[in-house]
Amino acid sequence: MAAHMNHSAMGHGHHMTTTLTPPITDQGHMGGHGSHGGGHEGGGHGGMVMTFYFGYNNVELLFTGLLINSPGEMVAACLGVFLLAVFYEGLKIGREVLLRRSQVNIRYNSMPIPGTDGTVLVETHKTVGQRMLSSSHLLQTLLHILQVFVSYLLMLVFMTYNGFLCIAVAMGAGAGYFLFSWKKAVVVDITEHCH
């Protein structure tokens, strides 16, 4: 084991400059200390940025070939992400509306309950039913798959840690909620994905 390692040729001079681009881990600069066990070859997190930054150079968005390298591309990406988040909020509300419309099979069940003074009270319960093998349930299932897919796309966009894209996700979600939820009663959905 070496007592001293020379790091001068390892390209650590980038710490002296100010940059707005993501600090990507260079997996090819291992220099002689390769793998010391533990499976952490390439250092860090395999080139993934783990801190928030505001930049528009070399920003990979969801797919390997989708690379942002200019302010115009970043604006276009933010607009697309914003619209995707608005769509996600609209999809959530649209699914609720469709669910309410499809639940037309309503039965009233009456149950006699003895009162304290010998009288019989009748308690009525409303039961809303839906069949599993119906077109409305199939549509809800397909829309649920789409909603989960879009929610995970938005989560992955946020995980780029690019401040511009993160703000676009949050602003799109807020605008979508503002546009689509104003008639909805305020109910907290504990099954909602990713927020």
C-alpha positions as a Markdown table, in Angstrom:
| # | Residue | x | y | z |
|---|---|---|---|---|
| 1 | Met | 0.0 | 0.0 | 0.0 |
| 2 | Ala | 1.5 | 3.3 | -1.0 |
| 3 | Ala | 1.9 | 6.0 | 1.7 |
| 4 | His | 1.6 | 8.9 | -0.8 |
| 5 | Met | -0.3 | 9.2 | -4.1 |
| 6 | Asn | 0.4 | 11.8 | -6.7 |
| 7 | His | -2.9 | 13.4 | -7.7 |
| 8 | Ser | -1.5 | 16.1 | -10.0 |
| 9 | Ala | -2.4 | 14.3 | -13.2 |
| 10 | Met | -5.9 | 13.4 | -12.1 |
| 11 | Gly | -7.7 | 16.5 | -13.4 |
| 12 | His | -8.7 | 17.9 | -10.1 |
| 13 | Gly | -8.0 | 21.5 | -11.3 |
| 14 | His | -11.7 | 22.0 | -12.1 |
| 15 | His | -12.3 | 22.9 | -8.4 |
| 16 | Met | -10.6 | 26.3 | -9.1 |
| 17 | Thr | -13.1 | 27.5 | -11.7 |
| 18 | Thr | -16.7 | 28.5 | -11.4 |
| 19 | Thr | -19.1 | 26.5 | -13.6 |
| 20 | Leu | -22.8 | 26.1 | -14.0 |
| 21 | Thr | -22.5 | 22.7 | -15.6 |
| 22 | Pro | -23.1 | 19.5 | -13.6 |
| 23 | Pro | -20.1 | 18.1 | -11.9 |
| 24 | Ile | -20.0 | 14.7 | -13.7 |
| 25 | Thr | -17.7 | 12.0 | -12.3 |
| 26 | Asp | -15.2 | 11.0 | -15.0 |
| 27 | Gln | -15.0 | 7.2 | -14.9 |
| 28 | Gly | -11.9 | 7.1 | -17.1 |
| 29 | His | -9.5 | 9.0 | -14.8 |
| 30 | Met | -9.0 | 6.3 | -12.2 |
| 31 | Gly | -5.2 | 6.5 | -12.8 |
| 32 | Gly | -3.7 | 3.4 | -11.2 |
| 33 | His | -6.0 | 2.9 | -8.2 |
| 34 | Gly | -8.7 | 1.0 | -10.1 |
| 35 | Ser | -10.8 | -1.1 | -7.9 |
| 36 | His | -10.0 | -1.5 | -4.2 |
| 37 | Gly | -13.0 | -3.8 | -3.7 |
| 38 | Gly | -16.5 | -3.0 | -2.7 |
| 39 | Gly | -17.7 | -2.5 | -6.2 |
| 40 | His | -17.3 | 1.3 | -6.4 |
| 41 | Glu | -15.4 | 1.5 | -9.6 |
| 42 | Gly | -15.6 | 4.9 | -11.2 |
| 43 | Gly | -16.1 | 6.6 | -7.9 |
| 44 | Gly | -19.2 | 8.4 | -6.6 |
| 45 | His | -22.5 | 7.5 | -8.1 |
| 46 | Gly | -21.5 | 6.4 | -11.6 |
| 47 | Gly | -21.5 | 9.9 | -13.1 |
| 48 | Met | -24.8 | 11.0 | -11.6 |
| 49 | Val | -25.0 | 14.5 | -10.1 |
| 50 | Met | -26.1 | 14.4 | -6.4 |
| 51 | Thr | -26.4 | 18.1 | -5.7 |
| 52 | Phe | -28.7 | 20.8 | -7.1 |
| 53 | Tyr | -27.2 | 23.1 | -9.7 |
| 54 | Phe | -28.4 | 25.6 | -12.3 |
| 55 | Gly | -26.9 | 25.0 | -15.7 |
| 56 | Tyr | -27.7 | 24.2 | -19.3 |
| 57 | Asn | -24.5 | 22.4 | -20.5 |
| 58 | Asn | -24.4 | 18.6 | -20.8 |
| 59 | Val | -27.7 | 18.1 | -19.0 |
| 60 | Glu | -29.0 | 14.6 | -19.8 |
| 61 | Leu | -32.8 | 14.5 | -19.7 |
| 62 | Leu | -34.4 | 11.0 | -19.2 |
| 63 | Phe | -32.7 | 9.4 | -22.2 |
| 64 | Thr | -29.0 | 9.1 | -23.2 |
| 65 | Gly | -29.5 | 10.9 | -26.5 |
| 66 | Leu | -31.6 | 13.7 | -25.0 |
| 67 | Leu | -28.8 | 16.2 | -24.1 |
| 68 | Ile | -29.4 | 19.9 | -23.3 |
| 69 | Asn | -26.5 | 22.1 | -24.3 |
| 70 | Ser | -27.9 | 25.6 | -24.8 |
| 71 | Pro | -30.2 | 28.1 | -23.1 |
| 72 | Gly | -32.8 | 27.6 | -25.8 |
| 73 | Glu | -32.8 | 23.9 | -25.3 |
| 74 | Met | -33.2 | 24.3 | -21.6 |
| 75 | Val | -36.1 | 26.7 | -22.1 |
| 76 | Ala | -37.8 | 24.1 | -24.4 |
| 77 | Ala | -37.1 | 21.3 | -21.9 |
| 78 | Cys | -38.5 | 23.3 | -19.0 |
| 79 | Leu | -41.6 | 24.1 | -21.1 |
| 80 | Gly | -42.1 | 20.4 | -21.9 |
| 81 | Val | -41.6 | 19.4 | -18.3 |
| 82 | Phe | -44.0 | 22.1 | -17.2 |
| 83 | Leu | -46.7 | 20.9 | -19.6 |
| 84 | Leu | -46.1 | 17.2 | -18.5 |
| 85 | Ala | -46.7 | 18.2 | -14.9 |
| 86 | Val | -49.8 | 20.1 | -15.8 |
| 87 | Phe | -51.0 | 17.0 | -17.8 |
| 88 | Tyr | -50.3 | 14.8 | -14.7 |
| 89 | Glu | -52.5 | 17.0 | -12.5 |
| 90 | Gly | -55.3 | 17.1 | -15.1 |
| 91 | Leu | -55.0 | 13.3 | -15.5 |
| 92 | Lys | -55.5 | 12.8 | -11.7 |
| 93 | Ile | -58.7 | 15.0 | -11.7 |
| 94 | Gly | -60.0 | 13.5 | -14.9 |
| 95 | Arg | -59.7 | 10.0 | -13.4 |
| 96 | Glu | -61.8 | 11.2 | -10.4 |
| 97 | Val | -64.4 | 12.6 | -12.7 |
| 98 | Leu | -64.7 | 9.5 | -14.7 |
| 99 | Leu | -64.9 | 7.4 | -11.6 |
| 100 | Arg | -67.8 | 9.4 | -10.2 |
| 101 | Arg | -69.6 | 9.1 | -13.5 |
| 102 | Ser | -69.1 | 5.4 | -13.7 |
| 103 | Gln | -70.4 | 4.7 | -10.3 |
| 104 | Val | -74.1 | 4.7 | -11.1 |
| 105 | Asn | -75.1 | 1.4 | -9.6 |
| 106 | Ile | -76.3 | 2.6 | -6.3 |
| 107 | Arg | -78.2 | 0.3 | -3.8 |
| 108 | Tyr | -79.8 | 1.4 | -0.6 |
| 109 | Asn | -79.6 | -1.2 | 2.2 |
| 110 | Ser | -81.9 | -0.8 | 5.2 |
| 111 | Met | -81.1 | -2.3 | 8.5 |
| 112 | Pro | -83.4 | -2.3 | 11.6 |
| 113 | Ile | -81.8 | -1.2 | 14.8 |
| 114 | Pro | -83.6 | -1.4 | 18.1 |
| 115 | Gly | -83.8 | 1.9 | 20.0 |
| 116 | Thr | -83.3 | 2.5 | 23.7 |
| 117 | Asp | -87.0 | 3.1 | 24.4 |
| 118 | Gly | -88.2 | -0.1 | 22.6 |
| 119 | Thr | -88.7 | 1.6 | 19.2 |
| 120 | Val | -87.1 | 0.2 | 16.0 |
| 121 | Leu | -85.0 | 2.6 | 14.0 |
| 122 | Val | -84.1 | 2.0 | 10.4 |
| 123 | Glu | -80.6 | 2.8 | 9.3 |
| 124 | Thr | -80.0 | 3.2 | 5.5 |
| 125 | His | -76.7 | 2.7 | 3.8 |
| 126 | Lys | -75.8 | 3.7 | 0.3 |
| 127 | Thr | -73.7 | 1.2 | -1.5 |
| 128 | Val | -71.9 | 2.2 | -4.7 |
| 129 | Gly | -70.8 | -0.7 | -6.9 |
| 130 | Gln | -68.7 | -1.3 | -9.9 |
| 131 | Arg | -67.9 | -4.4 | -11.8 |
| 132 | Met | -64.4 | -5.6 | -12.3 |
| 133 | Leu | -64.9 | -6.7 | -15.9 |
| 134 | Ser | -66.4 | -3.4 | -17.2 |
| 135 | Ser | -65.2 | -1.0 | -19.8 |
| 136 | Ser | -65.1 | 1.8 | -17.2 |
| 137 | His | -62.9 | -0.2 | -14.9 |
| 138 | Leu | -60.6 | -1.1 | -17.9 |
| 139 | Leu | -60.4 | 2.5 | -18.8 |
| 140 | Gln | -59.6 | 3.4 | -15.2 |
| 141 | Thr | -56.9 | 0.8 | -15.1 |
| 142 | Leu | -55.2 | 2.1 | -18.3 |
| 143 | Leu | -55.4 | 5.7 | -17.1 |
| 144 | His | -53.9 | 4.6 | -13.8 |
| 145 | Ile | -51.0 | 3.0 | -15.6 |
| 146 | Leu | -50.5 | 6.2 | -17.6 |
| 147 | Gln | -50.7 | 8.3 | -14.3 |
| 148 | Val | -48.0 | 6.1 | -12.6 |
| 149 | Phe | -45.8 | 6.3 | -15.7 |
| 150 | Val | -46.0 | 10.1 | -15.9 |
| 151 | Ser | -45.5 | 10.5 | -12.2 |
| 152 | Tyr | -42.2 | 8.4 | -12.4 |
| 153 | Leu | -41.1 | 10.4 | -15.4 |
| 154 | Leu | -41.5 | 13.6 | -13.4 |
| 155 | Met | -39.7 | 12.1 | -10.5 |
| 156 | Leu | -36.8 | 11.2 | -12.7 |
| 157 | Val | -36.7 | 14.7 | -14.2 |
| 158 | Phe | -36.5 | 16.0 | -10.6 |
| 159 | Met | -33.7 | 13.6 | -9.9 |
| 160 | Thr | -31.5 | 15.3 | -12.5 |
| 161 | Tyr | -31.0 | 17.8 | -9.7 |
| 162 | Asn | -31.1 | 20.6 | -12.3 |
| 163 | Gly | -32.7 | 23.6 | -10.6 |
| 164 | Phe | -34.4 | 24.8 | -13.8 |
| 165 | Leu | -36.0 | 21.5 | -14.4 |
| 166 | Cys | -37.0 | 21.0 | -10.8 |
| 167 | Ile | -38.7 | 24.4 | -10.7 |
| 168 | Ala | -40.5 | 23.5 | -14.0 |
| 169 | Val | -41.9 | 20.3 | -12.4 |
| 170 | Ala | -43.1 | 22.2 | -9.3 |
| 171 | Met | -44.6 | 25.1 | -11.2 |
| 172 | Gly | -46.3 | 22.7 | -13.7 |
| 173 | Ala | -47.8 | 20.8 | -10.8 |
| 174 | Gly | -49.0 | 24.0 | -9.2 |
| 175 | Ala | -50.5 | 25.3 | -12.4 |
| 176 | Gly | -52.2 | 22.0 | -13.1 |
| 177 | Tyr | -53.7 | 22.0 | -9.6 |
| 178 | Phe | -54.8 | 25.6 | -10.1 |
| 179 | Leu | -56.4 | 24.8 | -13.4 |
| 180 | Phe | -58.1 | 21.5 | -12.7 |
| 181 | Ser | -58.8 | 21.2 | -9.0 |
| 182 | Trp | -60.7 | 24.4 | -8.3 |
| 183 | Lys | -64.1 | 22.5 | -8.4 |
| 184 | Lys | -62.9 | 19.6 | -6.4 |
| 185 | Ala | -63.5 | 19.2 | -2.7 |
| 186 | Val | -60.2 | 19.3 | -0.8 |
| 187 | Val | -59.3 | 15.6 | 0.0 |
| 188 | Val | -55.8 | 14.4 | 0.8 |
| 189 | Asp | -55.0 | 11.3 | -1.4 |
| 190 | Ile | -52.7 | 9.1 | 0.6 |
| 191 | Thr | -52.2 | 6.8 | -2.4 |
| 192 | Glu | -50.8 | 9.5 | -4.6 |
| 193 | His | -47.4 | 8.6 | -6.0 |
| 194 | Cys | -44.2 | 10.7 | -5.6 |
| 195 | His | -45.4 | 13.6 | -3.4 |
